[in-house]
Amino acid sequence: MNKYQVTIRFEMNEEFMSLVPEHRAYINTLIQKNIIEYYAVSMESYRVWILMQAENKQAIIDYLAESPLFRWWKVEIDQLFVYDSLHYRLPELTLN
């Protein structure tokens, strides 16, 4: 599996906001299936950042297209070569 950084720009209206609960349920499903590793939204810049795992970019698009908000999105997908975080490191040892 490859890791991809997805950046989404969006614009909101009433219809968009009415679909957010359904969208969040879908995102939660992808998180539970370990397809989405993290999901962050900025209401200041109307941007979303998602770290996803998939075989290829087309699979990422296929996952995203299932969201009811997809038609409002401008999507950028970048395959990651290196991704490091505290989450991937061993816990710090504490000697007693």
DSSP file with accessible surface (Angstrom, degrees, kcal/mol):
  #  RESIDUE AA STRUCTURE BP1 BP2  ACC     N-H-->O    O-->H-N    N-H-->O    O-->H-N    TCO  KAPPA ALPHA  PHI   PSI    X-CA   Y-CA   Z-CA
    1    1 A M              0   0  134      0, 0.0     2,-0.3     0, 0.0    54,-0.2   0.000 360.0 360.0 360.0 142.0    0.0    0.0    0.0
    2    2 A N  E     -A   54   0A  59     52,-2.5    52,-2.2    54,-0.0     2,-0.4  -0.715 360.0-127.3-102.7 155.9    1.1    3.5   -0.8
    3    3 A K  E     -A   53   0A  44     77,-0.4    77,-2.8    -2,-0.3     2,-0.4  -0.864  24.4-168.9-104.5 141.6    0.5    6.6    1.3
    4    4 A Y  E     -AB  52  79A   5     48,-2.9    48,-2.7    -2,-0.4     2,-0.6  -0.985  18.6-143.6-132.1 137.9   -1.0    9.7   -0.2
    5    5 A Q  E     -AB  51  78A  30     73,-2.9    73,-2.3    -2,-0.4     2,-0.5  -0.905  22.7-163.3 -96.5 119.9   -1.4   13.3    1.0
    6    6 A V  E     -AB  50  77A   0     44,-3.3    44,-2.4    -2,-0.6     2,-0.5  -0.917   6.2-169.4-107.9 127.4   -4.7   14.6   -0.2
    7    7 A T  E     -AB  49  76A  21     69,-2.6    69,-2.6    -2,-0.5     2,-0.4  -0.980   7.8-171.9-116.5 128.4   -5.4   18.4   -0.1
    8    8 A I  E     -AB  48  75A   0     40,-2.7    40,-2.6    -2,-0.5     2,-0.4  -0.973  10.9-163.8-124.3 132.0   -8.9   19.6   -0.8
    9    9 A R  E     +AB  47  74A 108     65,-2.3    65,-2.4    -2,-0.4     2,-0.3  -0.914  21.9 174.2-108.3 143.0  -10.2   23.1   -1.3
   10   10 A F  E     - B   0  73A  14     36,-1.9     2,-0.4    -2,-0.4    63,-0.1  -0.949  27.7-143.4-145.8 162.1  -13.9   23.7   -1.0
   11   11 A E        -     0   0  137     61,-0.6     2,-0.3    -2,-0.3    -2,-0.0  -0.963  26.0-138.8-123.6 146.8  -16.6   26.3   -1.0
   12   12 A M        +     0   0   67     -2,-0.4     2,-0.3     4,-0.1     3,-0.0  -0.764  27.3 156.8-110.6 152.7  -19.6   26.0    1.3
   13   13 A N     >  -     0   0   75     -2,-0.3     4,-2.4     1,-0.0     5,-0.2  -0.863  59.0 -81.6-150.3-175.1  -23.3   26.7    0.9
   14   14 A E  H  > S+     0   0  178     -2,-0.3     4,-2.1     1,-0.2     5,-0.1   0.900 128.0  50.5 -62.8 -40.9  -26.5   25.4    2.6
   15   15 A E  H  > S+     0   0   99      2,-0.2     4,-1.0     1,-0.2    -1,-0.2   0.929 109.6  51.6 -63.3 -43.2  -26.7   22.2    0.6
   16   16 A F  H >> S+     0   0   10      1,-0.2     3,-1.1     2,-0.2     4,-0.5   0.949 110.5  48.2 -54.7 -52.1  -23.0   21.5    1.4
   17   17 A M  H >< S+     0   0   95     -4,-2.4     3,-1.0     1,-0.3    -1,-0.2   0.856 105.5  58.1 -62.5 -33.8  -23.6   22.0    5.1
   18   18 A S  H 3< S+     0   0   83     -4,-2.1     4,-0.3     1,-0.2    -1,-0.3   0.754 107.0  49.5 -68.2 -21.5  -26.7   19.7    5.1
   19   19 A L  H <X S+     0   0   33     -3,-1.1     4,-2.4    -4,-1.0    -1,-0.2   0.501  83.5  93.2 -95.0  -5.1  -24.5   16.9    3.7
   20   20 A V  H <X S+     0   0   42     -3,-1.0     4,-3.1    -4,-0.5     5,-0.2   0.912  82.0  53.0 -59.0 -44.7  -21.7   17.2    6.3
   21   21 A P  H  > S+     0   0   93      0, 0.0     4,-2.0     0, 0.0    -1,-0.2   0.933 111.9  45.7 -59.5 -41.3  -23.2   14.6    8.8
   22   22 A E  H  > S+     0   0  120     -4,-0.3     4,-1.9     2,-0.2    -2,-0.2   0.911 113.6  50.4 -65.5 -40.2  -23.4   12.0    6.0
   23   23 A H  H  X S+     0   0    3     -4,-2.4     4,-2.7     1,-0.2     5,-0.2   0.927 108.5  51.5 -62.1 -46.5  -19.9   12.9    4.9
   24   24 A R  H  X S+     0   0   88     -4,-3.1     4,-2.7     1,-0.2    -1,-0.2   0.892 107.5  53.3 -60.9 -38.5  -18.5   12.6    8.4
   25   25 A A  H  X S+     0   0   55     -4,-2.0     4,-1.8    -5,-0.2    -1,-0.2   0.918 110.5  47.4 -62.2 -41.8  -20.1    9.1    8.7
   26   26 A Y  H  X S+     0   0   49     -4,-1.9     4,-2.1     2,-0.2    -2,-0.2   0.930 111.4  49.9 -65.2 -44.8  -18.4    8.1    5.5
   27   27 A I  H  X S+     0   0    2     -4,-2.7     4,-2.4     1,-0.2    -2,-0.2   0.921 108.5  53.4 -59.9 -43.1  -15.0    9.5    6.7
   28   28 A N  H  X S+     0   0   67     -4,-2.7     4,-2.5     1,-0.2    -1,-0.2   0.891 106.5  53.0 -59.7 -38.6  -15.4    7.6   10.0
   29   29 A T  H  X S+     0   0   54     -4,-1.8     4,-1.6     2,-0.2    -1,-0.2   0.927 109.4  48.0 -61.7 -44.2  -15.9    4.4    8.1
   30   30 A L  H  <>S+     0   0    5     -4,-2.1     5,-2.5     2,-0.2     6,-1.4   0.863 111.0  51.5 -67.2 -33.9  -12.7    5.0    6.1
   31   31 A I  H ><5S+     0   0   63     -4,-2.4     3,-1.8     4,-0.2    -2,-0.2   0.937 108.8  50.6 -65.8 -44.9  -10.8    5.7    9.3
   32   32 A Q  H 3<5S+     0   0  153     -4,-2.5    -2,-0.2     1,-0.3    -1,-0.2   0.828 109.2  51.5 -63.3 -29.9  -12.1    2.5   10.9
   33   33 A K  T 3<5S-     0   0  138     -4,-1.6    -1,-0.3    -5,-0.2    -2,-0.2   0.357 114.6-118.6 -86.8   4.8  -10.9    0.6    7.8
   34   34 A N  T < 5S+     0   0  121     -3,-1.8    -3,-0.2     2,-0.2    -2,-0.1   0.745  85.2 116.4  61.5  26.5   -7.5    2.2    8.1
   35   35 A I  S   <S+     0   0   16     -5,-2.5    18,-2.5     1,-0.2     2,-0.5   0.851  74.4  47.0 -85.1 -41.0   -7.8    3.8    4.7
   36   36 A I  E     +C   52   0A   2     -6,-1.4    16,-0.2    16,-0.2    -2,-0.2  -0.894  61.8 179.8-101.9 128.2   -7.7    7.3    6.2
   37   37 A E  E    S+     0   0A  52     14,-3.4     2,-0.3    -2,-0.5    15,-0.1   0.798  71.9   1.6 -94.8 -40.1   -4.9    7.8    8.8
   38   38 A Y  E     -C   51   0A  79     13,-1.1    13,-2.0     2,-0.0    -1,-0.4  -0.992  57.8-167.1-146.7 157.2   -5.7   11.4    9.6
   39   39 A Y  E     +C   50   0A  49     -2,-0.3     2,-0.4    11,-0.2    11,-0.2  -0.982  12.1 174.4-144.9 121.4   -8.3   14.0    8.6
   40   40 A A  E     -C   49   0A  41      9,-2.5     9,-2.7    -2,-0.4     2,-0.4  -0.997   9.7-164.8-135.4 141.4   -8.1   17.7    9.3
   41   41 A V  E     -C   48   0A  64     -2,-0.4     2,-0.6     7,-0.2     7,-0.2  -0.988   5.7-159.0-127.6 133.5  -10.3   20.6    8.2
   42   42 A S  E  >> -C   47   0A  24      5,-3.2     5,-1.6    -2,-0.4     4,-0.8  -0.957   7.2-174.3-110.1 119.5   -9.5   24.3    8.3
   43   43 A M  T  45S+     0   0   99     -2,-0.6    -1,-0.1     3,-0.2     5,-0.0   0.603  85.3  64.3 -83.6 -12.2  -12.6   26.6    8.3
   44   44 A E  T  45S+     0   0  182      1,-0.1    -1,-0.2     3,-0.1    -2,-0.0   0.909 120.7  18.3 -72.5 -43.6  -10.2   29.6    8.0
   45   45 A S  T  45S-     0   0   38      2,-0.2    -2,-0.2   -36,-0.0   -35,-0.2   0.400 100.7-122.7-109.0   1.6   -8.9   28.6    4.6
   46   46 A Y  T  <5 +     0   0  102     -4,-0.8   -36,-1.9     1,-0.2     2,-0.3   0.958  67.2 135.5  51.5  55.6  -11.6   26.1    3.5
   47   47 A R  E   < -AC   9  42A  67     -5,-1.6    -5,-3.2   -38,-0.2     2,-0.4  -0.972  42.0-157.9-134.9 148.9   -9.1   23.4    3.1
   48   48 A V  E     -AC   8  41A   4    -40,-2.6   -40,-2.7    -2,-0.3     2,-0.4  -0.970   2.6-162.3-126.1 140.8   -8.9   19.7    4.1
   49   49 A W  E     +AC   7  40A  79     -9,-2.7    -9,-2.5    -2,-0.4     2,-0.4  -0.993  13.5 176.8-123.5 129.8   -5.8   17.5    4.6
   50   50 A I  E     -AC   6  39A   0    -44,-2.4   -44,-3.3    -2,-0.4     2,-0.6  -0.998  21.8-152.3-134.0 133.7   -6.1   13.7    4.5
   51   51 A L  E     +AC   5  38A   0    -13,-2.0   -14,-3.4    -2,-0.4   -13,-1.1  -0.938  31.1 177.0-102.3 120.6   -3.5   11.1    4.8
   52   52 A M  E     -AC   4  36A   0    -48,-2.7   -48,-2.9    -2,-0.6     2,-0.4  -0.900  25.9-141.6-126.6 155.1   -4.8    8.0    3.0
   53   53 A Q  E     +A    3   0A  50    -18,-2.5     2,-0.3    -2,-0.3   -50,-0.2  -0.954  38.8 133.2-115.0 134.4   -3.5    4.5    2.1
   54   54 A A  E     -A    2   0A   2    -52,-2.2   -52,-2.5    -2,-0.4     3,-0.1  -0.971  62.5-103.6-165.9 170.4   -4.3    2.9   -1.3
   55   55 A E  S    S-     0   0  122     -2,-0.3     2,-0.3   -54,-0.2    -1,-0.1   0.853  95.8 -16.3 -71.1 -37.1   -2.8    1.0   -4.2
   56   56 A N  S  > S-     0   0   77    -54,-0.1     4,-1.4     1,-0.1     3,-0.3  -0.948  74.3 -87.3-159.3 175.9   -2.8    4.1   -6.5
   57   57 A K  H  > S+     0   0  100     -2,-0.3     4,-2.5     1,-0.2     5,-0.2   0.845 120.2  59.8 -64.6 -34.8   -4.2    7.5   -7.1
   58   58 A Q  H  > S+     0   0  106      1,-0.2     4,-2.6     2,-0.2    -1,-0.2   0.901 102.6  52.8 -62.0 -38.1   -7.2    6.2   -8.9
   59   59 A A  H  > S+     0   0   23     -3,-0.3     4,-2.3     2,-0.2    -1,-0.2   0.897 107.8  51.9 -63.3 -37.9   -8.2    4.3   -5.8
   60   60 A I  H  X S+     0   0    0     -4,-1.4     4,-2.8     2,-0.2     5,-0.2   0.948 110.2  47.8 -62.1 -47.5   -7.9    7.5   -3.8
   61   61 A I  H  X S+     0   0   65     -4,-2.5     4,-2.7     1,-0.2    -2,-0.2   0.916 109.7  53.5 -60.0 -41.8  -10.2    9.3   -6.3
   62   62 A D  H  X S+     0   0   85     -4,-2.6     4,-0.6     1,-0.2    -1,-0.2   0.915 110.8  46.3 -61.0 -43.0  -12.7    6.4   -6.1
   63   63 A Y  H >< S+     0   0   69     -4,-2.3     3,-1.1     1,-0.2     4,-0.3   0.945 114.7  46.8 -62.6 -48.1  -12.8    6.6   -2.3
   64   64 A L  H >< S+     0   0    3     -4,-2.8     3,-1.9     1,-0.3     6,-0.2   0.870 102.8  63.3 -64.4 -35.2  -13.2   10.4   -2.3
   65   65 A A  H 3< S+     0   0   46     -4,-2.7    -1,-0.3     1,-0.3    -2,-0.2   0.715  91.8  66.7 -64.5 -18.9  -15.9   10.2   -5.0
   66   66 A E  T << S+     0   0  135     -3,-1.1    -1,-0.3    -4,-0.6    -2,-0.2   0.644  80.1  98.8 -76.3 -14.3  -18.2    8.3   -2.6
   67   67 A S  S X  S-     0   0    7     -3,-1.9     3,-1.5    -4,-0.3     4,-0.2  -0.532  77.0-135.3 -73.2 139.2  -18.4   11.4   -0.3
   68   68 A P  T 3  S+     0   0   26      0, 0.0     3,-0.3     0, 0.0    -1,-0.1   0.689 105.9  56.7 -67.2 -12.4  -21.6   13.4   -0.8
   69   69 A L  T >  S+     0   0    4      1,-0.2     3,-2.2   -50,-0.1     4,-0.3   0.488  74.7 103.9 -93.7  -2.8  -19.4   16.6   -0.7
   70   70 A F  G X  S+     0   0   71     -3,-1.5     3,-1.8     1,-0.3    -1,-0.2   0.820  70.0  62.1 -53.3 -38.5  -17.2   15.5   -3.6
   71   71 A R  G 3  S+     0   0  156     -3,-0.3    -1,-0.3     1,-0.3    -2,-0.1   0.698 102.8  51.8 -67.6 -15.0  -18.7   17.8   -6.2
   72   72 A W  G <  S+     0   0   45     -3,-2.2   -61,-0.6   -56,-0.0     2,-0.3   0.452  94.8  99.6 -93.9  -2.6  -17.7   20.9   -4.2
   73   73 A W  E <   -B   10   0A  25     -3,-1.8     2,-0.5    -4,-0.3   -63,-0.2  -0.652  54.4-160.5 -96.1 144.6  -14.0   19.8   -4.0
   74   74 A K  E     -B    9   0A 142    -65,-2.4   -65,-2.3    -2,-0.3     2,-0.4  -0.988  32.7-158.4-112.0 115.7  -10.9   20.7   -5.8
   75   75 A V  E     -B    8   0A  53     -2,-0.5     2,-0.4   -67,-0.2   -67,-0.2  -0.816  21.8-174.3-110.4 135.0   -8.6   17.8   -5.1
   76   76 A E  E     -B    7   0A 103    -69,-2.6   -69,-2.6    -2,-0.4     2,-0.5  -0.991  10.6-166.8-119.2 134.7   -4.8   17.5   -5.2
   77   77 A I  E     -B    6   0A  21     -2,-0.4     2,-0.4   -71,-0.2   -71,-0.2  -0.987   6.0-178.4-126.4 125.4   -3.2   14.0   -4.5
   78   78 A D  E     -B    5   0A  78    -73,-2.3   -73,-2.9    -2,-0.5     2,-0.3  -0.988  23.6-134.4-125.2 125.6    0.5   13.5   -3.9
   79   79 A Q  E     -B    4   0A 104     -2,-0.4     2,-0.4   -75,-0.2   -75,-0.2  -0.612  28.2-132.3 -74.7 134.5    2.1   10.1   -3.3
   80   80 A L        -     0   0   48    -77,-2.8   -77,-0.4    -2,-0.3     3,-0.1  -0.718  23.7-174.5 -93.5 138.2    4.4   10.3   -0.3
   81   81 A F  S    S+     0   0  204     -2,-0.4     2,-0.4     1,-0.4    -1,-0.2   0.813  80.7  21.5 -91.9 -43.5    8.0    9.0   -0.4
   82   82 A V        +     0   0  107      2,-0.0     2,-0.4   -79,-0.0    -1,-0.4  -0.995  62.2 171.6-128.3 133.6    8.7    9.6    3.3
   83   83 A Y        +     0   0   74     -2,-0.4     2,-0.4    -3,-0.1    -3,-0.0  -0.951  10.3 169.2-140.2 120.2    6.2   10.0    6.1
   84   84 A D        +     0   0   88     -2,-0.4     2,-0.3     3,-0.0     3,-0.1  -0.976   4.7 149.6-132.4 144.0    7.4   10.1    9.7
   85   85 A S    >   -     0   0   30     -2,-0.4     3,-1.3     1,-0.1     4,-0.3  -0.974  59.4 -94.5-161.4 170.0    5.6   11.0   12.9
   86   86 A L  G >  S+     0   0  152     -2,-0.3     3,-1.7     1,-0.3    -1,-0.1   0.856 118.1  68.2 -59.1 -32.1    5.6   10.3   16.5
   87   87 A H  G 3  S+     0   0  145      1,-0.3    -1,-0.3    -3,-0.1    -3,-0.0   0.799  99.6  48.9 -58.5 -31.2    2.9    7.7   15.8
   88   88 A Y  G <  S+     0   0   94     -3,-1.3    -1,-0.3     2,-0.1     2,-0.2   0.418  97.1  88.9 -92.3   0.6    5.4    5.5   14.0
   89   89 A R  S <  S-     0   0  145     -3,-1.7     3,-0.1    -4,-0.3    -3,-0.0  -0.643  83.2-101.6-101.0 158.1    8.1    5.6   16.6
   90   90 A L        -     0   0  162     -2,-0.2    -1,-0.1     1,-0.1     3,-0.1  -0.421  49.3 -94.6 -71.4 148.9    8.7    3.3   19.6
   91   91 A P        -     0   0  111      0, 0.0     2,-0.2     0, 0.0    -1,-0.1  -0.308  46.5 -97.3 -62.1 150.7    7.6    4.7   22.9
   92   92 A E        -     0   0  180      1,-0.1     2,-0.3    -3,-0.1    -3,-0.0  -0.469  40.4-122.3 -69.6 134.2   10.2    6.4   25.0
   93   93 A L        -     0   0  155     -2,-0.2     2,-0.5    -3,-0.1    -1,-0.1  -0.602  21.4-161.6 -81.0 139.1   11.8    4.1   27.6
   94   94 A T        -     0   0  113     -2,-0.3     2,-0.4     2,-0.0    -1,-0.0  -0.979   8.9-148.5-121.4 117.7   11.6    5.1   31.3
   95   95 A L              0   0  162     -2,-0.5    -2,-0.0     1,-0.0     0, 0.0  -0.717 360.0 360.0 -86.7 135.3   14.0    3.4   33.6
   96   96 A N              0   0  204     -2,-0.4    -1,-0.0     0, 0.0    -2,-0.0  -0.556 360.0 360.0 -91.8 360.0   12.8    2.8   37.1
